[in-house]
Amino acid sequence: MAELRRFRMPPFLWAVIVGLAVTTAGSLPWSVLVALNVKHGALLPWASVLMAVYLAVYLRYLGGWGPPASSAAVRGAYLRARRLPRHVWRWALVAGGSANAALAAAFIVVSRLGWIPRAKAAIPVAPAWTLAAWLLMGAAVAGIAEECGFRGYMQKMLEDRYRASVAIAVTSVVFGATHLTHGLSIAVLFDAAWGVVYGTLAYLTGSILPSVVLHASLDALEFFLGWRFAGAAPPPLVKLDDAAWLTLAAGAALSVLAFWAFQRLHRLRGQKS
């Protein structure tokens, strides 16, 4: 690690900085493109097309393509976007999907109790097909850029120096902290918890691909629900009524399923080792 010796930077801090830089490199161009698309030519989602091309180059470069050749192998190792067998994919999607659903159930109840501020989504004026393309690309950008940066580069660099549990914990805390831009609330803890889910998946499977799929899918659902119910009156705040208890019970059942599926992934990792 010549860079570490040159800058005399602790490996812990270097991993965080590199991970955040990778995430920013993937997400910042989308913010610029979609802002320009809103102002110029919103009839067609040209920003989504340009961003798809950019993401293809971004992923190839992070995976080892392009100069300098001396860093190609390291870039590919840190990205760890390797293909997985079908049976690993199956258990990864069951584990991550049920964990995501369990966290979403808890989030819904906590939101209804008034513990999370209700964000007001600003929907730009554009045709429905343009908005749909923007929302889908926004979800894809979040899933790809954040998983490449956090569960790819940052976490893998930390795993190479520390225990996996430490790497996942640190990455998840930083991931949650980056969402403080949305405001200080208990929602940050949910973001960190989702970081633990994605980080554990990346470690057990040796690939960020399941996390990319699950992360982007969850964001797409969130974005489309925000679009669908934009302007609607928010549901009234409630105490723990029957519906809330039922939602929590469903979340508990999904947590058990997630725990079981993660155990299966852990055994599969052990067999591979």
C-alpha positions as CSV (number, residue, x, y, z in Angstrom):
1,M,0.0,0.0,0.0
2,A,2.3,2.7,-1.3
3,E,-0.5,5.3,-0.9
4,L,-0.8,4.6,2.8
5,R,2.9,5.1,3.4
6,R,3.0,8.2,1.2
7,F,0.1,10.0,3.0
8,R,0.8,8.3,6.4
9,M,-2.9,7.7,6.6
10,P,-4.3,4.9,8.9
11,P,-5.8,2.0,6.8
12,F,-9.1,2.5,8.6
13,L,-9.4,6.1,7.5
14,W,-8.1,5.4,4.0
15,A,-10.8,2.7,3.5
16,V,-13.5,5.1,4.5
17,I,-12.2,7.9,2.3
18,V,-11.8,5.6,-0.7
19,G,-15.3,4.1,-0.2
20,L,-16.9,7.5,0.0
21,A,-15.0,8.7,-3.1
22,V,-16.2,5.6,-5.1
23,T,-19.8,6.2,-4.0
24,T,-19.6,9.9,-4.9
25,A,-18.1,9.1,-8.3
26,G,-21.1,6.9,-9.0
27,S,-23.9,9.1,-7.7
28,L,-22.8,12.7,-8.3
29,P,-23.1,12.6,-12.1
30,W,-26.7,11.5,-11.8
31,S,-27.5,14.5,-9.6
32,V,-26.1,16.8,-12.3
33,L,-27.7,15.0,-15.2
34,V,-31.2,14.8,-13.8
35,A,-31.1,18.4,-12.7
36,L,-30.2,19.4,-16.3
37,N,-32.9,17.1,-17.7
38,V,-35.6,18.7,-15.5
39,K,-34.6,22.1,-16.9
40,H,-33.9,21.1,-20.5
41,G,-35.9,18.5,-22.5
42,A,-38.0,16.9,-19.7
43,L,-40.3,15.5,-22.3
44,L,-37.7,12.6,-22.8
45,P,-35.5,11.0,-20.0
46,W,-32.3,11.6,-21.8
47,A,-30.4,11.8,-18.5
48,S,-31.3,8.2,-17.8
49,V,-29.7,7.1,-21.1
50,L,-26.5,9.0,-20.5
51,M,-26.3,7.7,-16.9
52,A,-26.7,4.1,-18.0
53,V,-23.7,4.6,-20.3
54,Y,-21.7,6.2,-17.5
55,L,-22.6,3.4,-15.0
56,A,-21.4,0.8,-17.5
57,V,-18.0,2.5,-17.8
58,Y,-17.9,3.2,-14.0
59,L,-18.5,-0.5,-13.2
60,R,-15.9,-1.7,-15.8
61,Y,-13.3,0.7,-14.4
62,L,-13.9,-0.3,-10.8
63,G,-13.7,-3.9,-11.8
64,G,-10.2,-3.5,-13.3
65,W,-10.7,-2.2,-16.8
66,G,-8.7,0.8,-18.0
67,P,-5.5,2.5,-16.8
68,P,-3.4,2.2,-14.8
69,A,-2.8,-1.5,-15.4
70,S,-0.9,-1.8,-12.2
71,S,-4.1,-1.3,-10.1
72,A,-6.4,-3.5,-12.3
73,A,-6.2,-6.6,-10.1
74,V,-6.6,-4.5,-6.9
75,R,-9.7,-2.7,-8.3
76,G,-11.3,-5.9,-9.2
77,A,-10.7,-7.5,-5.8
78,Y,-12.1,-4.5,-4.0
79,L,-15.2,-4.3,-6.1
80,R,-15.8,-8.1,-5.7
81,A,-18.7,-8.1,-8.2
82,R,-18.2,-11.8,-8.9
83,R,-20.8,-14.0,-10.3
84,L,-22.5,-16.5,-8.0
85,P,-24.0,-20.0,-8.3
86,R,-27.8,-20.2,-8.5
87,H,-28.1,-21.8,-5.1
88,V,-26.1,-19.0,-3.4
89,W,-28.2,-16.4,-5.3
90,R,-31.4,-18.1,-4.0
91,W,-30.3,-18.0,-0.3
92,A,-28.9,-14.5,-0.6
93,L,-32.2,-13.2,-2.0
94,V,-34.2,-15.0,0.7
95,A,-31.9,-13.8,3.5
96,G,-31.6,-10.2,2.3
97,G,-35.2,-9.9,1.0
98,S,-36.8,-11.1,4.3
99,A,-34.4,-8.9,6.3
100,N,-35.3,-5.9,4.2
101,A,-39.0,-6.7,4.6
102,A,-38.7,-7.1,8.4
103,L,-36.9,-3.7,8.7
104,A,-39.5,-2.1,6.5
105,A,-42.3,-3.4,8.7
106,A,-40.6,-1.9,11.8
107,F,-40.0,1.3,9.9
108,I,-43.7,1.6,9.0
109,V,-44.7,1.2,12.6
110,V,-42.1,3.6,13.9
111,S,-43.2,6.2,11.3
112,R,-46.9,5.8,12.2
113,L,-45.9,6.5,15.8
114,G,-44.5,9.8,14.7
115,W,-40.9,9.1,15.6
116,I,-39.7,9.7,12.0
117,P,-40.3,13.1,10.3
118,R,-42.4,12.7,7.2
119,A,-40.4,13.9,4.2
120,K,-42.3,15.8,1.5
121,A,-41.2,14.6,-1.9
122,A,-40.8,17.2,-4.5
123,I,-42.0,15.8,-7.8
124,P,-40.8,17.7,-10.9
125,V,-43.2,18.5,-13.7
126,A,-42.6,16.0,-16.4
127,P,-44.5,13.2,-18.4
128,A,-45.1,10.0,-16.5
129,W,-42.7,8.0,-18.6
130,T,-39.9,10.5,-17.9
131,L,-40.6,10.4,-14.2
132,A,-40.7,6.6,-14.2
133,A,-37.3,6.5,-16.0
134,W,-35.8,9.0,-13.5
135,L,-37.1,7.0,-10.6
136,L,-35.8,3.7,-11.9
137,M,-32.4,5.2,-12.7
138,G,-32.2,6.9,-9.4
139,A,-32.8,3.6,-7.6
140,A,-30.2,1.9,-9.8
141,V,-27.6,4.6,-9.1
142,A,-28.2,4.3,-5.4
143,G,-27.9,0.6,-5.4
144,I,-24.9,0.4,-7.7
145,A,-22.9,3.4,-6.4
146,E,-23.5,2.8,-2.7
147,E,-22.8,-1.0,-2.9
148,C,-19.7,-0.5,-4.9
149,G,-18.4,2.2,-2.5
150,F,-19.6,0.8,0.8
151,R,-19.9,-3.0,0.6
152,G,-17.3,-3.2,-2.2
153,Y,-14.3,-1.0,-1.7
154,M,-14.7,0.3,1.9
155,Q,-15.8,-3.0,3.5
156,K,-13.3,-5.2,1.5
157,M,-10.4,-2.9,2.4
158,L,-11.5,-3.1,6.1
159,E,-11.9,-6.8,5.9
160,D,-8.3,-7.2,4.7
161,R,-7.1,-5.4,7.9
162,Y,-9.6,-6.3,10.5
163,R,-12.2,-8.9,11.4
164,A,-15.3,-9.1,9.2
165,S,-17.6,-8.0,12.1
166,V,-15.6,-4.9,12.6
167,A,-15.6,-4.1,8.8
168,I,-19.3,-4.6,8.6
169,A,-20.0,-2.5,11.7
170,V,-17.8,0.4,10.6
171,T,-19.1,0.4,7.1
172,S,-22.7,0.4,8.4
173,V,-22.1,3.2,10.8
174,V,-20.6,5.4,8.1
175,F,-23.4,4.4,5.7
176,G,-26.0,5.5,8.3
177,A,-24.1,8.7,9.0
178,T,-24.2,9.7,5.3
179,H,-28.0,9.7,5.5
180,L,-27.9,12.5,8.1
181,T,-28.3,14.8,5.1
182,H,-31.9,13.8,5.2
183,G,-32.2,15.1,8.8
184,L,-31.4,13.8,12.2
185,S,-33.9,11.2,13.3
186,I,-34.2,7.5,14.2
187,A,-34.3,6.8,10.5
188,V,-30.5,6.9,10.5
189,L,-30.5,3.8,12.7
190,F,-32.6,2.0,10.1
191,D,-30.2,3.0,7.4
192,A,-27.3,1.6,9.4
193,A,-29.3,-1.6,10.0
194,W,-29.8,-2.0,6.2
195,G,-26.1,-1.5,5.9
196,V,-25.6,-4.5,8.2
197,V,-27.9,-6.6,6.0
198,Y,-26.0,-5.7,2.8
199,G,-22.6,-5.9,4.4
200,T,-23.3,-9.4,5.8
201,L,-24.5,-10.5,2.4
202,A,-21.4,-9.2,0.7
203,Y,-19.2,-11.0,3.2
204,L,-21.0,-14.3,3.2
205,T,-21.3,-14.5,-0.6
206,G,-18.1,-12.8,-1.5
207,S,-20.0,-10.6,-4.0
208,I,-21.8,-7.3,-3.9
209,L,-24.3,-8.4,-6.6
210,P,-27.1,-9.6,-4.3
211,S,-26.9,-6.4,-2.3
212,V,-27.0,-4.3,-5.5
213,V,-30.2,-6.1,-6.6
214,L,-31.9,-5.8,-3.2
215,H,-30.8,-2.3,-2.5
216,A,-31.9,-1.0,-5.9
217,S,-35.2,-2.9,-5.7
218,L,-36.0,-1.5,-2.2
219,D,-35.2,2.1,-3.3
220,A,-37.3,1.7,-6.5
221,L,-40.2,0.6,-4.4
222,E,-39.7,3.6,-2.0
223,F,-39.4,6.1,-4.8
224,F,-42.5,4.8,-6.7
225,L,-44.6,4.8,-3.5
226,G,-43.4,8.4,-2.9
227,W,-44.4,9.3,-6.4
228,R,-47.8,7.5,-6.2
229,F,-48.8,9.1,-2.9
230,A,-47.2,12.5,-3.4
231,G,-49.6,15.2,-2.2
232,A,-51.8,12.7,-0.4
233,A,-52.7,13.5,3.2
234,P,-50.4,11.5,5.5
235,P,-52.1,8.7,7.6
236,P,-52.9,9.8,11.2
237,L,-50.4,9.1,13.9
238,V,-51.5,6.1,15.9
239,K,-50.6,4.2,19.0
240,L,-49.9,0.5,18.9
241,D,-53.2,-0.7,17.5
242,D,-54.1,-4.1,16.1
243,A,-52.7,-3.2,12.7
244,A,-49.4,-2.1,14.2
245,W,-49.1,-5.3,16.2
246,L,-49.9,-7.4,13.1
247,T,-47.2,-5.5,11.2
248,L,-44.7,-6.1,14.0
249,A,-45.6,-9.8,14.1
250,A,-45.1,-10.1,10.4
251,G,-41.7,-8.4,10.8
252,A,-40.8,-10.8,13.6
253,A,-41.6,-13.8,11.4
254,L,-39.6,-12.4,8.5
255,S,-36.7,-11.9,10.9
256,V,-36.7,-15.5,11.8
257,L,-36.7,-16.5,8.1
258,A,-33.8,-14.1,7.5
259,F,-31.8,-15.5,10.4
260,W,-32.3,-19.0,9.1
261,A,-31.3,-18.0,5.5
262,F,-28.2,-16.2,6.7
263,Q,-27.2,-19.3,8.6
264,R,-27.5,-21.3,5.4
265,L,-25.3,-18.8,3.6
266,H,-22.8,-19.0,6.4
267,R,-22.6,-22.8,6.0
268,L,-22.2,-22.4,2.3
269,R,-19.3,-20.1,2.9
270,G,-17.8,-22.6,5.2
271,Q,-18.1,-25.4,2.6
272,K,-16.4,-23.2,0.1
273,S,-13.6,-22.4,2.4
